[in-house]
Amino acid sequence: MASLKHDHTHHEHRGADLVAAAETALTEAGEQWTGMRQSVFEELARHERPASAYDIADNLSRARGKRVAPNSVYRILDLFVTNNLALRVESANAFLANSHPGCAHDCIFLVCDECGEATHIDHDGVSREVRGVASAAGFRTRRPVIEVRGLCAACAG
C-alpha cells in the first residue's frame, strides 16, 4: 500500500512493530488481542494490495491445516476497522492493515482497476470538507468513504 500525502504526522509501523502497535491499540480500546485476531492481523499485514476476508480465511486455513470460516474473519476485520487497525476499501470489499494503528483519520484511496493497487492518501482537509458538507445537510457522519477508481501510474504508463 502506497501512501502519498500526510497533512498530519504519525509513525508508520512495519513488520513485528506493526503487529505490536496493533495489539497495543486494540487492548487500549478495551478489546482482547486473541491468537485468532493476531493471526488475522498478521495475514492482513502481509498483503501489499487489499485482501478479502476469503483470501485471508483461505491462507489461514492452509497455514493451520483446518478450515477458518470467512464470516469469523469478517467479524475480526470489522473490529479492526472500527478500532483503526485496518482500512476497508469499500469498492473492492477488501481490507488493508493500517500502518499507523490507533491514528484516527479518514482515508482517501486511489484504486487501480488494472492491478488492484490501493494507494492510501491522508488528507484531513478534504475529509473535513466532506464532513462539513454532510453536516450542513443535517447529516451526522460516521466515516466518509472516498475512493477514486482509475489506473495507477504504472498501469497508465
C-alpha positions in Angstrom: 0.0 0.0 0.0 1.5 3.3 -1.0 0.8 6.5 1.0 1.2 9.9 -0.7 0.3 12.9 1.3 0.1 13.4 5.0 -1.2 16.7 6.4 -0.8 15.4 9.9 2.1 13.4 11.5 2.2 9.8 12.7 4.6 6.9 12.9 4.4 4.3 10.1 4.9 0.8 11.5 6.2 -2.3 9.7 6.7 -6.0 10.5 6.7 -7.1 14.1 6.5 -3.4 15.2 3.2 -3.1 13.3 1.7 -6.2 15.0 2.8 -4.9 18.4 1.3 -1.4 17.7 -2.0 -3.1 16.6 -2.1 -5.1 19.7 -1.5 -2.1 21.9 -4.2 0.0 20.1 -6.7 -2.8 20.4 -6.1 -3.5 24.0 -6.1 0.2 24.8 -9.6 0.3 23.1 -10.7 -2.3 25.7 -10.7 -5.2 23.3 -8.9 -8.5 23.7 -6.0 -9.4 21.5 -6.6 -13.2 20.9 -4.5 -15.7 19.0 -7.0 -15.7 16.1 -7.1 -11.9 16.0 -3.3 -11.8 15.8 -3.3 -14.4 13.0 -5.8 -12.4 11.0 -3.9 -9.2 11.5 -0.5 -10.8 10.6 -2.1 -12.3 7.4 -3.7 -9.0 6.5 -0.4 -7.1 7.1 1.4 -9.5 4.8 -0.6 -8.2 1.8 0.6 -5.2 -0.2 -2.8 -4.9 -2.0 -6.3 -5.1 -0.5 -7.2 -8.6 0.7 -10.7 -10.0 1.0 -11.9 -11.9 4.1 -12.0 -15.0 1.8 -8.3 -14.6 0.8 -7.3 -14.3 4.5 -9.5 -17.2 5.5 -8.1 -19.4 2.8 -4.5 -18.6 3.6 -5.1 -19.1 7.4 -6.9 -22.4 6.6 -3.9 -23.7 4.7 -1.4 -22.5 7.3 -3.4 -24.0 10.2 -4.4 -27.2 8.4 -8.0 -26.7 9.3 -10.8 -24.5 7.9 -11.1 -20.9 9.1 -14.6 -19.5 8.3 -14.7 -16.3 6.3 -17.5 -15.0 8.4 -15.2 -15.2 11.5 -12.6 -13.3 9.6 -15.2 -10.7 8.6 -16.1 -10.1 12.2 -12.5 -9.6 13.2 -11.8 -7.3 10.2 -14.9 -5.2 11.1 -13.5 -5.0 14.7 -10.1 -3.9 13.2 -11.8 -1.2 11.0 -13.8 0.1 14.0 -10.6 0.4 16.0 -8.4 1.8 13.2 -6.2 -1.3 12.9 -7.4 -1.9 9.3 -8.7 0.2 6.4 -11.6 -1.0 4.2 -11.6 -0.4 0.5 -15.3 -0.4 0.1 -15.5 -0.7 -3.7 -13.3 -3.8 -3.6 -14.9 -5.3 -0.4 -11.3 -5.7 0.8 -9.0 -4.6 3.6 -5.5 -3.3 4.3 -3.6 -3.2 7.5 -3.4 0.3 8.9 0.3 1.1 9.1 -0.4 3.5 12.0 -2.9 1.7 14.2 -4.9 3.9 16.5 -4.4 7.0 14.5 -7.9 8.2 13.8 -8.4 9.9 10.5 -10.3 9.5 7.3 -8.6 8.0 4.2 -8.8 8.6 0.5 -8.0 5.6 -1.7 -6.8 5.7 -5.3 -7.8 2.2 -6.6 -6.3 0.8 -9.8 -8.8 -1.1 -11.9 -6.0 -2.9 -13.7 -3.6 -4.2 -10.9 -5.7 -3.7 -7.8 -3.3 -1.5 -6.0 -4.9 0.8 -3.5 -2.9 4.0 -2.7 -3.8 5.4 0.6 -3.8 9.2 1.0 -4.2 11.0 4.3 -5.7 14.4 3.5 -7.5 15.8 6.5 -8.6 19.0 4.6 -10.6 17.0 2.0 -12.1 14.9 4.8 -13.1 18.0 6.8 -14.7 19.4 3.7 -16.7 16.3 3.1 -17.8 16.1 6.7 -18.7 19.8 6.6 -20.9 19.3 3.5 -22.7 16.4 5.1 -23.2 18.3 8.4 -24.6 21.3 6.5 -27.2 18.9 5.0 -28.1 17.8 8.5 -26.3 14.5 8.2 -24.2 13.1 11.1 -21.3 11.2 9.6 -19.6 8.1 10.9 -16.9 7.7 8.4 -16.5 9.3 4.9 -15.7 6.8 2.2 -13.6 8.4 -0.5 -12.3 6.3 -3.3 -11.1 7.2 -6.8 -11.1 4.4 -9.4 -8.8 4.5 -12.4 -5.3 3.5 -13.4 -2.1 3.8 -11.2 0.9 5.4 -12.7 2.5 2.0 -13.6 -0.6 0.7 -15.4 -1.4 4.0 -17.1 2.2 4.3 -18.4 
